[in-house]
């Protein structure tokens, strides 16, 4: 088994991308991050997700009743960030209900695609959204979940 080098894959993918994927810059993308008491890792995750790129996407950080100060820290750290939104629940709904709520937001605000993250995941290469959209479009999906590393 080899670990896929995301940076190289991104460069190759963008180089060989054909016209049928030209819609990518126009798609409305919802990036969904569930958080529960992960103050230390959620900031790193958010920083990695809001890097400048040409896509039309919004990152929703969904806090599920954290008591470690995560929501306040996120609000303070990213108060001027237009791509990031914070949703707070009073209790931990769990992963399944948290992600089901995401699908309601997708429908309510007419997002084309959903990319789901855990609060301890980070993207570490420039073309992370290219890869997600490639899988969404190629396999006719409406949502994908991101893992920190990918093994082939």
TIZAPA-130296 format. One record per atom (N, C-alpha, C): atom name; x, y, z. Coordinates in steps of 0.1 Angstrom, whole numbers. Layout:
BEGIN
rec atom = CA, px = X, py = Y, pz = Z
...
***
This chain:
BEGIN
rec atom = N, px = 8, py = -12, pz = 0
rec atom = CA, px = 0, py = 0, pz = 0
rec atom = C, px = 9, py = 12, pz = 0
rec atom = N, px = 5, py = 22, pz = -8
rec atom = CA, px = 12, py = 34, pz = -9
rec atom = C, px = 3, py = 46, pz = -5
rec atom = N, px = 9, py = 55, pz = 2
rec atom = CA, px = 2, py = 67, pz = 6
rec atom = C, px = 2, py = 77, pz = -5
rec atom = N, px = -10, py = 82, pz = -9
rec atom = CA, px = -11, py = 91, pz = -20
rec atom = C, px = -6, py = 105, pz = -16
rec atom = N, px = 3, py = 110, pz = -24
rec atom = CA, px = 9, py = 123, pz = -21
rec atom = C, px = -1, py = 134, pz = -27
rec atom = N, px = -9, py = 140, pz = -18
rec atom = CA, px = -20, py = 149, pz = -22
rec atom = C, px = -15, py = 161, pz = -31
rec atom = N, px = -3, py = 166, pz = -27
rec atom = CA, px = 2, py = 178, pz = -35
rec atom = C, px = 5, py = 174, pz = -49
rec atom = N, px = 11, py = 162, pz = -51
rec atom = CA, px = 14, py = 158, pz = -65
rec atom = C, px = 1, py = 154, pz = -72
rec atom = N, px = -8, py = 147, pz = -65
rec atom = CA, px = -21, py = 144, pz = -71
rec atom = C, px = -28, py = 157, pz = -76
rec atom = N, px = -28, py = 167, pz = -67
rec atom = CA, px = -35, py = 179, pz = -71
rec atom = C, px = -29, py = 186, pz = -83
rec atom = N, px = -16, py = 186, pz = -84
rec atom = CA, px = -9, py = 192, pz = -96
rec atom = C, px = -13, py = 184, pz = -108
rec atom = N, px = -12, py = 171, pz = -107
rec atom = CA, px = -15, py = 163, pz = -119
rec atom = C, px = -30, py = 165, pz = -123
rec atom = N, px = -39, py = 164, pz = -113
rec atom = CA, px = -53, py = 166, pz = -116
rec atom = C, px = -56, py = 179, pz = -123
rec atom = N, px = -50, py = 190, pz = -118
rec atom = CA, px = -53, py = 203, pz = -124
rec atom = C, px = -47, py = 204, pz = -138
rec atom = N, px = -36, py = 198, pz = -140
rec atom = CA, px = -29, py = 198, pz = -153
rec atom = C, px = -37, py = 191, pz = -164
rec atom = N, px = -43, py = 179, pz = -160
rec atom = CA, px = -51, py = 171, pz = -169
rec atom = C, px = -66, py = 173, pz = -169
rec atom = N, px = -70, py = 182, pz = -161
rec atom = CA, px = -85, py = 184, pz = -160
rec atom = C, px = -90, py = 189, pz = -173
rec atom = N, px = -101, py = 183, pz = -178
rec atom = CA, px = -106, py = 187, pz = -191
rec atom = C, px = -119, py = 196, pz = -189
rec atom = N, px = -125, py = 200, pz = -200
rec atom = CA, px = -135, py = 210, pz = -200
rec atom = C, px = -148, py = 205, pz = -192
rec atom = N, px = -150, py = 192, pz = -191
rec atom = CA, px = -162, py = 188, pz = -184
rec atom = C, px = -162, py = 192, pz = -169
rec atom = N, px = -150, py = 196, pz = -164
rec atom = CA, px = -150, py = 200, pz = -150
rec atom = C, px = -148, py = 215, pz = -148
rec atom = N, px = -151, py = 222, pz = -159
rec atom = CA, px = -149, py = 237, pz = -159
rec atom = C, px = -160, py = 244, pz = -150
rec atom = N, px = -171, py = 236, pz = -147
rec atom = CA, px = -181, py = 242, pz = -138
rec atom = C, px = -177, py = 244, pz = -124
rec atom = N, px = -166, py = 238, pz = -120
rec atom = CA, px = -161, py = 238, pz = -106
rec atom = C, px = -162, py = 251, pz = -99
rec atom = N, px = -156, py = 261, pz = -106
rec atom = CA, px = -156, py = 274, pz = -99
rec atom = C, px = -169, py = 280, pz = -97
rec atom = N, px = -180, py = 275, pz = -103
rec atom = CA, px = -193, py = 281, pz = -101
rec atom = C, px = -202, py = 274, pz = -91
rec atom = N, px = -198, py = 262, pz = -87
rec atom = CA, px = -206, py = 254, pz = -78
rec atom = C, px = -206, py = 260, pz = -64
rec atom = N, px = -217, py = 259, pz = -58
rec atom = CA, px = -219, py = 264, pz = -44
rec atom = C, px = -216, py = 252, pz = -35
rec atom = N, px = -206, py = 253, pz = -26
rec atom = CA, px = -201, py = 242, pz = -18
rec atom = C, px = -203, py = 245, pz = -3
rec atom = N, px = -208, py = 235, pz = 4
rec atom = CA, px = -210, py = 236, pz = 18
rec atom = C, px = -199, py = 227, pz = 25
rec atom = N, px = -190, py = 233, pz = 33
rec atom = CA, px = -180, py = 225, pz = 40
rec atom = C, px = -185, py = 224, pz = 55
rec atom = N, px = -187, py = 212, pz = 60
rec atom = CA, px = -193, py = 210, pz = 73
rec atom = C, px = -183, py = 204, pz = 82
rec atom = N, px = -181, py = 210, pz = 94
rec atom = CA, px = -172, py = 206, pz = 104
rec atom = C, px = -179, py = 204, pz = 117
rec atom = N, px = -180, py = 192, pz = 122
rec atom = CA, px = -186, py = 190, pz = 135
rec atom = C, px = -175, py = 191, pz = 146
rec atom = N, px = -178, py = 198, pz = 157
rec atom = CA, px = -169, py = 200, pz = 168
rec atom = C, px = -176, py = 197, pz = 181
rec atom = N, px = -168, py = 190, pz = 190
rec atom = CA, px = -172, py = 188, pz = 204
rec atom = C, px = -160, py = 187, pz = 212
rec atom = N, px = -157, py = 198, pz = 220
rec atom = CA, px = -146, py = 199, pz = 229
rec atom = C, px = -133, py = 196, pz = 222
rec atom = N, px = -130, py = 202, pz = 211
rec atom = CA, px = -118, py = 200, pz = 204
rec atom = C, px = -111, py = 214, pz = 201
rec atom = N, px = -110, py = 222, pz = 211
rec atom = CA, px = -105, py = 236, pz = 210
rec atom = C, px = -92, py = 236, pz = 203
rec atom = N, px = -83, py = 227, pz = 207
rec atom = CA, px = -69, py = 228, pz = 201
rec atom = C, px = -69, py = 224, pz = 187
rec atom = N, px = -77, py = 215, pz = 182
rec atom = CA, px = -76, py = 210, pz = 168
rec atom = C, px = -85, py = 217, pz = 159
rec atom = N, px = -96, py = 223, pz = 164
rec atom = CA, px = -106, py = 229, pz = 155
rec atom = C, px = -100, py = 242, pz = 149
rec atom = N, px = -91, py = 249, pz = 156
rec atom = CA, px = -85, py = 261, pz = 150
rec atom = C, px = -76, py = 257, pz = 138
rec atom = N, px = -68, py = 247, pz = 140
rec atom = CA, px = -60, py = 242, pz = 129
rec atom = C, px = -68, py = 238, pz = 117
rec atom = N, px = -79, py = 231, pz = 120
rec atom = CA, px = -88, py = 226, pz = 109
rec atom = C, px = -93, py = 238, pz = 102
rec atom = N, px = -98, py = 248, pz = 109
rec atom = CA, px = -104, py = 260, pz = 102
rec atom = C, px = -94, py = 267, pz = 94
rec atom = N, px = -82, py = 269, pz = 100
rec atom = CA, px = -72, py = 276, pz = 92
rec atom = C, px = -68, py = 269, pz = 79
rec atom = N, px = -68, py = 256, pz = 80
rec atom = CA, px = -65, py = 249, pz = 67
rec atom = C, px = -76, py = 249, pz = 57
rec atom = N, px = -88, py = 251, pz = 62
rec atom = CA, px = -100, py = 251, pz = 53
rec atom = C, px = -103, py = 265, pz = 46
rec atom = N, px = -98, py = 275, pz = 52
rec atom = CA, px = -102, py = 289, pz = 47
rec atom = C, px = -91, py = 295, pz = 39
rec atom = N, px = -81, py = 287, pz = 35
rec atom = CA, px = -71, py = 293, pz = 26
rec atom = C, px = -77, py = 298, pz = 13
rec atom = N, px = -71, py = 308, pz = 8
rec atom = CA, px = -76, py = 315, pz = -4
rec atom = C, px = -76, py = 305, pz = -16
rec atom = N, px = -87, py = 304, pz = -23
rec atom = CA, px = -89, py = 297, pz = -35
rec atom = C, px = -101, py = 302, pz = -43
rec atom = N, px = -102, py = 298, pz = -55
rec atom = CA, px = -113, py = 304, pz = -63
rec atom = C, px = -127, py = 299, pz = -61
rec atom = N, px = -129, py = 290, pz = -52
rec atom = CA, px = -142, py = 283, pz = -51
rec atom = C, px = -152, py = 291, pz = -43
rec atom = N, px = -165, py = 288, pz = -46
rec atom = CA, px = -176, py = 295, pz = -39
rec atom = C, px = -180, py = 285, pz = -28
rec atom = N, px = -174, py = 286, pz = -16
rec atom = CA, px = -177, py = 277, pz = -5
rec atom = C, px = -178, py = 284, pz = 8
rec atom = N, px = -186, py = 278, pz = 17
rec atom = CA, px = -187, py = 283, pz = 31
rec atom = C, px = -184, py = 272, pz = 40
rec atom = N, px = -176, py = 275, pz = 50
rec atom = CA, px = -173, py = 265, pz = 61
rec atom = C, px = -182, py = 267, pz = 73
rec atom = N, px = -190, py = 257, pz = 76
rec atom = CA, px = -199, py = 258, pz = 88
rec atom = C, px = -192, py = 249, pz = 99
rec atom = N, px = -188, py = 256, pz = 110
rec atom = CA, px = -183, py = 248, pz = 121
rec atom = C, px = -195, py = 247, pz = 130
rec atom = N, px = -199, py = 234, pz = 133
rec atom = CA, px = -211, py = 231, pz = 141
rec atom = C, px = -206, py = 226, pz = 155
rec atom = N, px = -208, py = 235, pz = 165
rec atom = CA, px = -204, py = 231, pz = 178
rec atom = C, px = -216, py = 224, pz = 185
rec atom = N, px = -213, py = 212, pz = 191
rec atom = CA, px = -223, py = 204, pz = 197
rec atom = C, px = -222, py = 205, pz = 212
rec atom = N, px = -224, py = 217, pz = 218
rec atom = CA, px = -224, py = 218, pz = 232
rec atom = C, px = -211, py = 217, pz = 239
rec atom = N, px = -200, py = 221, pz = 233
rec atom = CA, px = -187, py = 221, pz = 239
rec atom = C, px = -186, py = 229, pz = 252
rec atom = N, px = -179, py = 224, pz = 262
rec atom = CA, px = -177, py = 231, pz = 274
rec atom = C, px = -163, py = 235, pz = 276
rec atom = N, px = -154, py = 234, pz = 266
rec atom = CA, px = -140, py = 237, pz = 266
rec atom = C, px = -138, py = 251, pz = 261
rec atom = N, px = -148, py = 259, pz = 258
rec atom = CA, px = -146, py = 272, pz = 252
rec atom = C, px = -144, py = 273, pz = 237
rec atom = N, px = -146, py = 262, pz = 231
rec atom = CA, px = -144, py = 262, pz = 216
rec atom = C, px = -151, py = 272, pz = 208
rec atom = N, px = -165, py = 273, pz = 211
rec atom = CA, px = -172, py = 283, pz = 203
rec atom = C, px = -168, py = 297, pz = 205
rec atom = N, px = -165, py = 301, pz = 217
rec atom = CA, px = -160, py = 315, pz = 219
rec atom = C, px = -146, py = 317, pz = 213
rec atom = N, px = -138, py = 307, pz = 213
rec atom = CA, px = -125, py = 308, pz = 207
rec atom = C, px = -126, py = 310, pz = 192
rec atom = N, px = -134, py = 302, pz = 186
rec atom = CA, px = -137, py = 303, pz = 172
rec atom = C, px = -142, py = 316, pz = 168
rec atom = N, px = -152, py = 321, pz = 175
rec atom = CA, px = -157, py = 334, pz = 172
rec atom = C, px = -147, py = 345, pz = 173
rec atom = N, px = -139, py = 345, pz = 183
rec atom = CA, px = -128, py = 355, pz = 185
rec atom = C, px = -117, py = 354, pz = 174
rec atom = N, px = -113, py = 342, pz = 171
rec atom = CA, px = -102, py = 340, pz = 162
rec atom = C, px = -106, py = 343, pz = 147
rec atom = N, px = -119, py = 340, pz = 144
rec atom = CA, px = -123, py = 341, pz = 130
rec atom = C, px = -134, py = 351, pz = 128
rec atom = N, px = -135, py = 362, pz = 136
rec atom = CA, px = -146, py = 371, pz = 136
rec atom = C, px = -147, py = 379, pz = 123
rec atom = N, px = -136, py = 380, pz = 115
rec atom = CA, px = -136, py = 388, pz = 103
rec atom = C, px = -136, py = 379, pz = 91
rec atom = N, px = -137, py = 366, pz = 93
rec atom = CA, px = -136, py = 356, pz = 82
rec atom = C, px = -150, py = 354, pz = 76
rec atom = N, px = -151, py = 358, pz = 63
rec atom = CA, px = -164, py = 357, pz = 56
rec atom = C, px = -168, py = 343, pz = 52
rec atom = N, px = -158, py = 334, pz = 50
rec atom = CA, px = -161, py = 321, pz = 46
rec atom = C, px = -165, py = 311, pz = 57
rec atom = N, px = -164, py = 316, pz = 69
rec atom = CA, px = -167, py = 307, pz = 81
rec atom = C, px = -179, py = 311, pz = 89
rec atom = N, px = -188, py = 302, pz = 92
rec atom = CA, px = -200, py = 304, pz = 100
rec atom = C, px = -199, py = 295, pz = 112
rec atom = N, px = -205, py = 299, pz = 123
rec atom = CA, px = -205, py = 291, pz = 135
rec atom = C, px = -220, py = 288, pz = 139
rec atom = N, px = -223, py = 275, pz = 140
rec atom = CA, px = -236, py = 271, pz = 145
rec atom = C, px = -234, py = 264, pz = 158
rec atom = N, px = -242, py = 268, pz = 169
rec atom = CA, px = -240, py = 262, pz = 182
rec atom = C, px = -253, py = 255, pz = 186
rec atom = N, px = -251, py = 242, pz = 191
rec atom = CA, px = -262, py = 235, pz = 197
rec atom = C, px = -259, py = 234, pz = 212
rec atom = N, px = -270, py = 232, pz = 219
rec atom = CA, px = -268, py = 232, pz = 234
rec atom = C, px = -263, py = 218, pz = 239
rec atom = N, px = -264, py = 208, pz = 230
rec atom = CA, px = -260, py = 195, pz = 235
rec atom = C, px = -254, py = 187, pz = 223
rec atom = N, px = -247, py = 177, pz = 226
rec atom = CA, px = -240, py = 169, pz = 216
rec atom = C, px = -251, py = 160, pz = 209
rec atom = N, px = -253, py = 162, pz = 196
rec atom = CA, px = -263, py = 154, pz = 189
rec atom = C, px = -257, py = 141, pz = 183
rec atom = N, px = -244, py = 140, pz = 184
rec atom = CA, px = -238, py = 129, pz = 177
rec atom = C, px = -235, py = 131, pz = 163
rec atom = N, px = -226, py = 123, pz = 157
rec atom = CA, px = -222, py = 125, pz = 144
rec atom = C, px = -233, py = 124, pz = 134
rec atom = N, px = -241, py = 113, pz = 135
rec atom = CA, px = -252, py = 111, pz = 125
rec atom = C, px = -262, py = 122, pz = 125
rec atom = N, px = -267, py = 126, pz = 136
rec atom = CA, px = -277, py = 137, pz = 136
rec atom = C, px = -270, py = 151, pz = 132
rec atom = N, px = -258, py = 153, pz = 136
rec atom = CA, px = -251, py = 165, pz = 132
rec atom = C, px = -249, py = 166, pz = 117
rec atom = N, px = -246, py = 154, pz = 111
rec atom = CA, px = -245, py = 154, pz = 96
rec atom = C, px = -258, py = 155, pz = 89
rec atom = N, px = -269, py = 149, pz = 95
rec atom = CA, px = -282, py = 150, pz = 89
rec atom = C, px = -287, py = 165, pz = 89
rec atom = N, px = -283, py = 172, pz = 99
rec atom = CA, px = -286, py = 186, pz = 100
rec atom = C, px = -280, py = 194, pz = 88
rec atom = N, px = -267, py = 189, pz = 85
rec atom = CA, px = -260, py = 195, pz = 74
rec atom = C, px = -268, py = 194, pz = 61
rec atom = N, px = -274, py = 182, pz = 59
rec atom = CA, px = -282, py = 180, pz = 46
rec atom = C, px = -294, py = 190, pz = 46
rec atom = N, px = -300, py = 193, pz = 58
rec atom = CA, px = -311, py = 203, pz = 58
rec atom = C, px = -305, py = 217, pz = 54
rec atom = N, px = -294, py = 221, pz = 59
rec atom = CA, px = -288, py = 233, pz = 55
rec atom = C, px = -284, py = 234, pz = 40
rec atom = N, px = -279, py = 222, pz = 35
rec atom = CA, px = -277, py = 221, pz = 20
rec atom = C, px = -289, py = 225, pz = 12
rec atom = N, px = -300, py = 218, pz = 16
rec atom = CA, px = -312, py = 220, pz = 9
rec atom = C, px = -318, py = 234, pz = 11
rec atom = N, px = -317, py = 239, pz = 23
rec atom = CA, px = -323, py = 253, pz = 26
rec atom = C, px = -316, py = 264, pz = 18
rec atom = N, px = -303, py = 263, pz = 17
rec atom = CA, px = -295, py = 274, pz = 11
rec atom = C, px = -290, py = 270, pz = -3
rec atom = N, px = -296, py = 259, pz = -9
rec atom = CA, px = -293, py = 255, pz = -23
rec atom = C, px = -278, py = 253, pz = -26
rec atom = N, px = -271, py = 246, pz = -17
rec atom = CA, px = -257, py = 242, pz = -20
rec atom = C, px = -257, py = 231, pz = -30
rec atom = N, px = -247, py = 231, pz = -39
rec atom = CA, px = -246, py = 220, pz = -49
rec atom = C, px = -239, py = 208, pz = -43
rec atom = N, px = -229, py = 210, pz = -35
rec atom = CA, px = -221, py = 199, pz = -29
rec atom = C, px = -219, py = 201, pz = -14
rec atom = N, px = -216, py = 189, pz = -8
rec atom = CA, px = -212, py = 190, pz = 6
rec atom = C, px = -199, py = 182, pz = 8
rec atom = N, px = -190, py = 188, pz = 16
rec atom = CA, px = -178, py = 182, pz = 20
rec atom = C, px = -178, py = 182, pz = 35
rec atom = N, px = -177, py = 170, pz = 41
rec atom = CA, px = -178, py = 169, pz = 56
rec atom = C, px = -164, py = 166, pz = 62
rec atom = N, px = -161, py = 173, pz = 73
rec atom = CA, px = -148, py = 171, pz = 80
rec atom = C, px = -151, py = 169, pz = 95
rec atom = N, px = -142, py = 162, pz = 101
rec atom = CA, px = -141, py = 161, pz = 115
rec atom = C, px = -133, py = 173, pz = 120
rec atom = N, px = -134, py = 176, pz = 133
rec atom = CA, px = -127, py = 188, pz = 138
rec atom = C, px = -112, py = 186, pz = 140
rec atom = N, px = -108, py = 174, pz = 139
rec atom = CA, px = -93, py = 171, pz = 140
rec atom = C, px = -87, py = 169, pz = 126
rec atom = N, px = -94, py = 170, pz = 115
rec atom = CA, px = -89, py = 168, pz = 102
rec atom = C, px = -84, py = 182, pz = 97
rec atom = N, px = -73, py = 181, pz = 89
rec atom = CA, px = -68, py = 193, pz = 82
rec atom = C, px = -65, py = 189, pz = 68
rec atom = N, px = -66, py = 200, pz = 60
rec atom = CA, px = -61, py = 198, pz = 46
rec atom = C, px = -47, py = 203, pz = 45
rec atom = N, px = -39, py = 196, pz = 38
rec atom = CA, px = -25, py = 200, pz = 38
rec atom = C, px = -19, py = 202, pz = 24
rec atom = N, px = -28, py = 204, pz = 14
rec atom = CA, px = -24, py = 208, pz = 1
rec atom = C, px = -34, py = 217, pz = -6
rec atom = N, px = -29, py = 224, pz = -15
rec atom = CA, px = -36, py = 235, pz = -21
rec atom = C, px = -49, py = 231, pz = -29
rec atom = N, px = -49, py = 219, pz = -35
rec atom = CA, px = -60, py = 215, pz = -43
rec atom = C, px = -70, py = 206, pz = -37
rec atom = N, px = -72, py = 207, pz = -24
rec atom = CA, px = -80, py = 198, pz = -16
rec atom = C, px = -94, py = 198, pz = -22
rec atom = N, px = -100, py = 210, pz = -25
rec atom = CA, px = -113, py = 210, pz = -30
rec atom = C, px = -115, py = 205, pz = -44
rec atom = N, px = -104, py = 206, pz = -52
rec atom = CA, px = -105, py = 200, pz = -65
rec atom = C, px = -107, py = 185, pz = -64
rec atom = N, px = -100, py = 179, pz = -55
rec atom = CA, px = -101, py = 164, pz = -53
rec atom = C, px = -115, py = 160, pz = -48
rec atom = N, px = -120, py = 168, pz = -39
rec atom = CA, px = -134, py = 165, pz = -34
rec atom = C, px = -144, py = 166, pz = -45
rec atom = N, px = -143, py = 177, pz = -52
rec atom = CA, px = -153, py = 180, pz = -63
rec atom = C, px = -152, py = 169, pz = -74
rec atom = N, px = -140, py = 165, pz = -77
rec atom = CA, px = -137, py = 155, pz = -87
rec atom = C, px = -145, py = 142, pz = -83
rec atom = N, px = -144, py = 138, pz = -71
rec atom = CA, px = -151, py = 126, pz = -66
rec atom = C, px = -166, py = 128, pz = -66
rec atom = N, px = -170, py = 140, pz = -62
rec atom = CA, px = -185, py = 143, pz = -62
rec atom = C, px = -191, py = 142, pz = -75
rec atom = N, px = -184, py = 148, pz = -85
rec atom = CA, px = -189, py = 148, pz = -99
rec atom = C, px = -187, py = 135, pz = -106
rec atom = N, px = -176, py = 129, pz = -105
rec atom = CA, px = -172, py = 117, pz = -112
rec atom = C, px = -182, py = 105, pz = -108
rec atom = N, px = -184, py = 105, pz = -95
rec atom = CA, px = -193, py = 94, pz = -90
rec atom = C, px = -207, py = 98, pz = -88
rec atom = N, px = -211, py = 110, pz = -92
rec atom = CA, px = -225, py = 115, pz = -91
rec atom = C, px = -229, py = 115, pz = -76
rec atom = N, px = -221, py = 120, pz = -67
rec atom = CA, px = -224, py = 121, pz = -53
rec atom = C, px = -229, py = 135, pz = -50
rec atom = N, px = -235, py = 137, pz = -38
rec atom = CA, px = -238, py = 150, pz = -34
rec atom = C, px = -230, py = 154, pz = -21
rec atom = N, px = -223, py = 144, pz = -15
rec atom = CA, px = -215, py = 146, pz = -3
rec atom = C, px = -204, py = 137, pz = -2
rec atom = N, px = -193, py = 142, pz = 3
rec atom = CA, px = -181, py = 133, pz = 6
rec atom = C, px = -176, py = 137, pz = 20
rec atom = N, px = -169, py = 128, pz = 26
rec atom = CA, px = -163, py = 130, pz = 39
rec atom = C, px = -148, py = 130, pz = 38
rec atom = N, px = -141, py = 138, pz = 44
rec atom = CA, px = -127, py = 140, pz = 43
rec atom = C, px = -120, py = 133, pz = 54
rec atom = N, px = -108, py = 126, pz = 50
rec atom = CA, px = -100, py = 120, pz = 60
rec atom = C, px = -86, py = 127, pz = 59
rec atom = N, px = -79, py = 127, pz = 70
rec atom = CA, px = -66, py = 134, pz = 71
rec atom = C, px = -56, py = 129, pz = 60
rec atom = N, px = -56, py = 116, pz = 59
rec atom = CA, px = -47, py = 110, pz = 49
rec atom = C, px = -55, py = 99, pz = 41
rec atom = N, px = -50, py = 96, pz = 30
rec atom = CA, px = -57, py = 86, pz = 21
rec atom = C, px = -47, py = 76, pz = 17
rec atom = N, px = -51, py = 63, pz = 19
rec atom = CA, px = -43, py = 52, pz = 15
rec atom = C, px = -49, py = 44, pz = 4
rec atom = N, px = -41, py = 42, pz = -7
rec atom = CA, px = -45, py = 34, pz = -18
rec atom = C, px = -42, py = 19, pz = -16
***
